[in-house]
Amino acid sequence: MKTFLIPAVFAAALSTVAPAEAAECGSVSIAEMKWASAGIAASFDKIILENGYGCSVTIVDGDTLPTFASMNEKGTPDIASEYWINSVRSLLDQAVNSGRLVQGAEILADGAVEGWWIPKFIADAHPDIRSVEDALKHPELFPAEDDPSKGAVYNCPADWSCQISTANLFKALAADKKGFELVETGSPERLDASIAHAFENKVGWLGYYWAPTAILGKYDMTRLSFGVGHNKNEWDRCTAVAGCARPEVNSYPVSRAFTLMTRSFASRAGPVATYLKTRKWDNETINQVLAWQDENRESNEDAAIYFLRNYEGLWTKWVPADVAEKVKASL
């Protein structure tokens, strides 16, 4: 397990100002995105801010594009604990440079992976399938639940930026002409259920997914190549643009997930902003927490408490000693 250290002198300095500034923390809103790792991050930050810094925290629903637009244009919510920035990279740069938003820690320290996946048992049984193009030659291996005569490519949940990129890649690959339909899953739960159904019935599955996640810890999946490298210019021009007329085949970038804050919050947050610019975890750690959450069917808050109780050697390095003691006492 990796640890991320605050220099001792700096931490000591923070501990001297935290109590005075905690009273100024006031009311804070945190966007809870709809994927599990982001939900745990939001709950974790809520516990730290409330019990360690004396904030009054409200969790609000979040989604990739609406949350960015709201923070950028309206200054609310105050924090997005885990925000995948690839879909809004240029807009985020503008918002940071103009002083509307502040970029905090890269919460997923190893980055995150997106792509189209198939079950490993299909990849093992069909070693000729190593790319998306290879898979699209075999619609019979990836039958749609509602019409087994067609193959299915399962899309990202509604209102996630990956819904746009997956639809554009489906179009660029002319997958409909190869016997496939694009299945709109609508929600993370339905996307996960489609994978579980495929493994339970030992049938093929092809579609979008990402890591770190509990699903990819529970089910052995193989990520397919798109046969080309990531073209950022094409991604920004078309792949990530809704309704693009002439998309080209492209690869997903290695996604980066940061904590975002509004400037108004960061300006008054004092040591809380310092914490949010420090706190991060590696994929192995969050995968372990996600697997525990999935296996035990626990809430994001319960998973955050599990993390606090079982990874004390990690998270206590992110805050001054007096803040850590307050949080431990609250458990």
C-alpha positions as CSV (number, residue, x, y, z in Angstrom):
1,M,0.0,0.0,0.0
2,K,1.3,3.4,-0.9
3,T,1.3,6.3,1.6
4,F,1.3,10.0,0.9
5,L,3.1,12.1,3.4
6,I,2.6,15.7,4.5
7,P,6.0,17.1,5.7
8,A,6.0,17.2,9.5
9,V,6.8,20.9,9.8
10,F,3.9,21.7,7.5
11,A,1.5,19.4,9.3
12,A,2.5,21.0,12.6
13,A,1.9,24.4,11.3
14,L,-1.6,23.4,10.1
15,S,-2.4,22.0,13.5
16,T,-1.9,25.4,15.1
17,V,-4.4,27.1,12.8
18,A,-7.0,24.4,12.2
19,P,-9.1,25.0,15.4
20,A,-9.4,28.7,14.8
21,E,-10.3,28.4,11.1
22,A,-12.6,25.4,11.6
23,A,-15.2,27.7,13.0
24,E,-15.2,29.5,9.7
25,C,-15.8,26.4,7.6
26,G,-19.6,26.7,7.9
27,S,-21.9,24.9,5.5
28,V,-20.4,22.9,2.7
29,S,-22.0,21.0,-0.2
30,I,-20.3,18.0,-1.7
31,A,-21.3,16.4,-5.0
32,E,-21.8,12.6,-4.8
33,M,-21.2,11.1,-8.3
34,K,-23.1,8.0,-9.2
35,W,-20.2,5.6,-9.4
36,A,-19.0,3.8,-6.2
37,S,-15.5,5.1,-5.8
38,A,-16.7,8.7,-6.1
39,G,-19.6,8.0,-3.6
40,I,-17.1,6.6,-1.1
41,A,-14.9,9.7,-1.6
42,A,-17.8,12.0,-1.0
43,S,-18.8,10.2,2.2
44,F,-15.2,10.1,3.4
45,D,-14.7,13.8,2.9
46,K,-18.0,14.5,4.7
47,I,-16.8,12.5,7.8
48,I,-13.4,14.3,7.8
49,L,-14.8,17.7,7.3
50,E,-17.6,17.4,9.9
51,N,-15.7,15.6,12.6
52,G,-12.2,16.9,12.0
53,Y,-12.9,20.5,10.9
54,G,-16.3,21.3,12.3
55,C,-18.0,21.8,9.0
56,S,-21.7,21.3,8.3
57,V,-21.8,19.1,5.2
58,T,-24.6,18.3,2.8
59,I,-24.2,15.6,0.2
60,V,-25.9,16.5,-3.1
61,D,-26.5,14.4,-6.2
62,G,-23.8,14.8,-8.9
63,D,-23.2,13.8,-12.5
64,T,-20.1,14.5,-14.6
65,L,-21.4,17.3,-17.0
66,P,-24.2,18.9,-14.9
67,T,-21.9,19.1,-11.8
68,F,-19.1,20.8,-13.7
69,A,-21.6,23.3,-15.3
70,S,-23.1,24.1,-11.9
71,M,-19.8,24.6,-10.1
72,N,-18.4,26.6,-13.0
73,E,-21.4,28.8,-13.7
74,K,-23.3,29.0,-10.3
75,G,-20.5,28.3,-7.8
76,T,-22.3,25.3,-6.3
77,P,-21.8,22.6,-5.0
78,D,-18.6,23.6,-3.2
79,I,-16.7,20.3,-3.8
80,A,-16.6,17.4,-6.2
81,S,-14.5,14.8,-4.4
82,E,-13.8,12.6,-7.4
83,Y,-14.2,14.3,-10.7
84,W,-13.0,12.6,-13.9
85,I,-11.7,15.6,-15.9
86,N,-11.0,14.2,-19.4
87,S,-14.4,15.2,-20.8
88,V,-14.0,18.8,-19.7
89,R,-10.2,19.3,-19.8
90,S,-10.1,22.4,-21.9
91,L,-13.1,23.9,-20.1
92,L,-11.6,23.1,-16.7
93,D,-8.3,24.8,-17.7
94,Q,-10.3,27.9,-18.6
95,A,-12.2,27.8,-15.3
96,V,-9.0,27.4,-13.2
97,N,-7.1,30.1,-15.1
98,S,-10.0,32.5,-14.7
99,G,-10.3,31.8,-11.0
100,R,-13.7,30.2,-10.9
101,L,-12.6,26.7,-9.9
102,V,-9.6,25.3,-8.0
103,Q,-8.1,21.9,-8.7
104,G,-7.3,19.8,-5.7
105,A,-5.5,16.5,-5.3
106,E,-5.5,13.8,-8.0
107,I,-7.6,11.5,-5.8
108,L,-7.0,8.5,-8.0
109,A,-3.2,8.7,-7.8
110,D,-2.7,5.9,-10.4
111,G,-5.2,7.3,-12.9
112,A,-8.2,5.4,-14.1
113,V,-8.8,3.2,-17.1
114,E,-11.8,3.2,-19.5
115,G,-12.5,1.0,-22.4
116,W,-14.6,-1.8,-24.0
117,W,-14.3,-5.1,-22.3
118,I,-15.3,-8.8,-22.7
119,P,-15.4,-11.6,-20.2
120,K,-12.0,-13.4,-19.9
121,F,-13.7,-16.7,-20.5
122,I,-14.7,-15.5,-24.0
123,A,-11.2,-14.1,-24.6
124,D,-9.7,-17.4,-23.6
125,A,-12.0,-19.5,-25.7
126,H,-11.5,-17.2,-28.7
127,P,-7.8,-16.1,-28.8
128,D,-8.4,-14.4,-32.1
129,I,-10.4,-11.7,-30.3
130,R,-7.9,-9.1,-29.1
131,S,-9.4,-5.9,-30.4
132,V,-12.8,-4.3,-30.7
133,E,-12.8,-4.9,-34.4
134,D,-12.2,-8.6,-33.8
135,A,-15.1,-8.7,-31.4
136,L,-17.4,-7.0,-33.9
137,K,-16.8,-9.8,-36.4
138,H,-18.7,-12.1,-34.0
139,P,-22.2,-10.7,-33.0
140,E,-23.2,-14.3,-32.2
141,L,-20.8,-14.3,-29.2
142,F,-22.3,-11.2,-27.7
143,P,-26.1,-11.6,-28.0
144,A,-28.5,-8.8,-27.0
145,E,-30.8,-9.9,-24.2
146,D,-33.9,-8.6,-26.0
147,D,-32.9,-9.9,-29.5
148,P,-30.3,-12.7,-29.5
149,S,-30.1,-12.5,-33.3
150,K,-28.2,-9.3,-32.8
151,G,-25.0,-8.5,-30.9
152,A,-25.0,-6.0,-28.1
153,V,-22.6,-3.2,-27.1
154,Y,-23.6,-2.0,-23.7
155,N,-23.3,1.8,-23.2
156,C,-22.4,3.9,-20.3
157,P,-25.2,5.2,-17.9
158,A,-27.2,8.2,-18.9
159,D,-25.7,11.7,-18.3
160,W,-22.2,10.3,-17.9
161,S,-19.7,11.7,-20.4
162,C,-18.7,8.2,-21.4
163,Q,-22.2,7.7,-22.9
164,I,-21.3,10.2,-25.5
165,S,-17.9,8.8,-26.3
166,T,-19.2,5.2,-26.5
167,A,-22.0,6.2,-28.8
168,N,-19.5,8.0,-31.1
169,L,-17.1,5.0,-31.1
170,F,-20.0,2.7,-31.9
171,K,-20.8,5.0,-34.9
172,A,-17.2,5.3,-36.0
173,L,-16.9,1.5,-36.0
174,A,-20.1,1.1,-38.0
175,A,-21.1,-1.5,-35.5
176,D,-24.7,-1.4,-36.5
177,K,-23.8,-2.6,-40.0
178,K,-21.9,-5.5,-38.4
179,G,-25.0,-6.9,-36.6
180,F,-24.8,-5.0,-33.3
181,E,-27.1,-2.7,-31.4
182,L,-26.1,-0.1,-28.9
183,V,-27.9,-0.9,-25.6
184,E,-28.6,2.1,-23.4
185,T,-28.3,0.8,-19.8
186,G,-29.7,4.0,-18.2
187,S,-28.1,3.5,-14.8
188,P,-24.9,2.0,-13.2
189,E,-27.1,-0.7,-11.6
190,R,-28.4,-1.9,-14.9
191,L,-24.9,-1.8,-16.5
192,D,-23.6,-4.0,-13.6
193,A,-26.6,-6.3,-13.8
194,S,-25.9,-6.9,-17.5
195,I,-22.4,-8.1,-16.6
196,A,-23.5,-10.2,-13.8
197,H,-26.2,-11.8,-16.0
198,A,-23.5,-12.6,-18.6
199,F,-21.2,-14.4,-16.1
200,E,-24.1,-16.2,-14.4
201,N,-25.2,-17.6,-17.8
202,K,-21.7,-18.0,-19.3
203,V,-22.6,-15.8,-22.4
204,G,-20.6,-13.1,-24.0
205,W,-20.8,-9.5,-23.1
206,L,-19.2,-6.5,-24.9
207,G,-19.4,-2.9,-23.7
208,Y,-18.0,0.1,-21.8
209,Y,-16.6,-0.2,-18.3
210,W,-13.9,1.4,-16.2
211,A,-11.5,0.8,-13.3
212,P,-11.1,1.1,-10.4
213,T,-14.3,-0.7,-9.6
214,A,-15.6,-3.6,-7.6
215,I,-17.1,-5.2,-10.7
216,L,-13.7,-5.7,-12.3
217,G,-12.5,-7.1,-9.0
218,K,-15.4,-9.6,-8.9
219,Y,-15.6,-10.5,-12.6
220,D,-12.5,-11.4,-14.6
221,M,-12.7,-9.1,-17.7
222,T,-10.4,-8.4,-20.6
223,R,-10.0,-4.9,-22.1
224,L,-9.9,-4.8,-25.9
225,S,-7.7,-2.6,-28.0
226,F,-9.2,-0.2,-30.5
227,G,-6.2,-0.7,-32.8
228,V,-5.2,2.9,-32.6
229,G,-3.6,5.2,-30.0
230,H,-5.4,8.0,-28.2
231,N,-5.8,11.0,-30.4
232,K,-6.5,14.0,-28.1
233,N,-7.3,16.4,-30.9
234,E,-9.9,14.0,-32.4
235,W,-11.2,13.3,-28.9
236,D,-11.8,17.0,-28.2
237,R,-13.1,17.6,-31.8
238,C,-15.5,14.8,-32.0
239,T,-15.2,11.6,-29.8
240,A,-16.4,13.5,-26.7
241,V,-18.9,15.7,-28.5
242,A,-22.6,14.7,-28.5
243,G,-24.0,14.2,-31.9
244,C,-20.7,14.5,-33.8
245,A,-21.4,13.7,-37.4
246,R,-18.3,12.0,-38.5
247,P,-16.5,10.3,-35.6
248,E,-13.3,8.4,-36.1
249,V,-12.0,5.3,-34.3
250,N,-10.1,6.4,-31.2
251,S,-8.8,5.0,-27.9
252,Y,-9.9,6.2,-24.5
253,P,-7.3,8.2,-22.7
254,V,-6.0,7.1,-19.3
255,S,-8.5,9.1,-17.3
256,R,-7.5,11.4,-14.5
257,A,-9.7,12.1,-11.5
258,F,-9.2,15.2,-9.4
259,T,-11.0,16.9,-6.5
260,L,-12.6,20.2,-7.7
261,M,-13.5,23.1,-5.5
262,T,-15.2,26.4,-6.2
263,R,-13.0,29.4,-5.8
264,S,-15.3,30.9,-3.2
265,F,-15.1,27.8,-1.0
266,A,-11.3,27.3,-1.4
267,S,-10.8,31.0,-0.5
268,R,-12.5,30.6,2.9
269,A,-11.7,26.9,3.6
270,G,-8.2,27.4,5.0
271,P,-6.9,24.0,6.2
272,V,-9.8,22.2,4.7
273,A,-8.6,23.2,1.2
274,T,-5.1,22.1,2.1
275,Y,-6.6,18.7,3.1
276,L,-8.4,18.5,-0.3
277,K,-5.2,19.3,-2.1
278,T,-3.4,16.5,-0.3
279,R,-5.8,13.5,0.0
280,K,-5.4,10.7,-2.6
281,W,-5.4,7.0,-2.8
282,D,-4.0,4.3,-5.2
283,N,-6.2,2.0,-7.2
284,E,-5.2,-1.1,-5.2
285,T,-6.5,0.5,-2.0
286,I,-9.8,1.8,-3.3
287,N,-10.4,-1.6,-5.1
288,Q,-10.1,-3.3,-1.8
289,V,-12.6,-1.0,-0.2
290,L,-15.0,-1.3,-3.2
291,A,-14.7,-5.1,-3.0
292,W,-15.6,-5.0,0.7
293,Q,-18.5,-2.7,0.0
294,D,-19.9,-4.9,-2.8
295,E,-19.5,-8.2,-0.9
296,N,-21.2,-6.8,2.2
297,R,-23.7,-4.7,0.4
298,E,-22.9,-1.6,2.4
299,S,-23.5,2.1,1.8
300,N,-20.9,4.6,0.7
301,E,-20.9,6.0,4.3
302,D,-20.2,2.5,5.7
303,A,-17.5,1.9,3.2
304,A,-15.9,5.2,4.2
305,I,-16.0,4.2,7.8
306,Y,-14.5,0.9,6.9
307,F,-11.6,2.8,5.2
308,L,-11.1,5.0,8.3
309,R,-11.0,2.0,10.6
310,N,-8.7,-0.2,8.5
311,Y,-6.4,2.2,6.7
312,E,-5.5,4.5,9.6
313,G,-1.8,4.5,8.6
314,L,-2.8,6.1,5.3
315,W,-5.4,8.7,6.0
316,T,-3.9,10.1,9.2
317,K,-1.0,11.4,7.0
318,W,-3.5,13.7,5.2
319,V,-4.5,15.8,8.2
320,P,-2.9,17.4,11.2
321,A,-2.7,15.2,14.3
322,D,-5.5,17.0,16.2
323,V,-7.8,16.6,13.3
324,A,-7.0,12.9,13.1
325,E,-7.7,12.4,16.8
326,K,-11.1,14.1,16.4
327,V,-12.0,11.8,13.5
328,K,-10.9,8.7,15.3
329,A,-12.9,9.7,18.4
330,S,-16.0,10.0,16.2
331,L,-15.7,6.4,15.0
